[in-house]
Amino acid sequence: MNKDEKKISFEEDIGKKASWIKKWRKKGILWETVIIVGAIGWMVALPMVIGGYLGGYLDKNVETDMGGTSWTISLIVLGLFIALYSVWKVFIYKK
């Protein structure tokens, strides 16, 4: 393959990739996907972080008779269940 053939092949390859990107941009698929992934990230992270902070506060300031119960772990797991439910309700169970 000589230089000119490589150049034409390279230009065709770039043209194919550019048309694919233009199609995605035209449809809005790229930004729609980014927005959905970001929303799911916040919906999962926020309840777990709030549960962690609240559990840490309860572990430091509230004494319980159960002894080794960790409020932090319990509330992080509760936050995970709340997050999974909210993602399911918003994105999967569309009624």
Steps between C-alpha positions, in 0.01 A plus 500: 500500500653832399469838668200620301302182568575525872389864500172415324440209737569723799263770370225242441545365852480849650195573283320192628575590863395861446168395345436269797565787744280737297216247510532469878509875544200547272295249694619632838587149610837594644378771733188309590716206606733726700204658678345163584828358632555814708149485643539135593836580661348772716197287582726222627774704666294758686289269722806292586709805593218647708457164673873485569513845654185448704623158616838644599325770701280242674800274573682787672211656690247228582570213734303182446450191713579276200869576525670433169223617267640731239256767391735605223496168319128455560408839359734465201326172413161667552615782270600241240154342510336843473727583207427177316128546554508857371700402190258216436200727549627779275677316218367144487145505634347766275127494553 
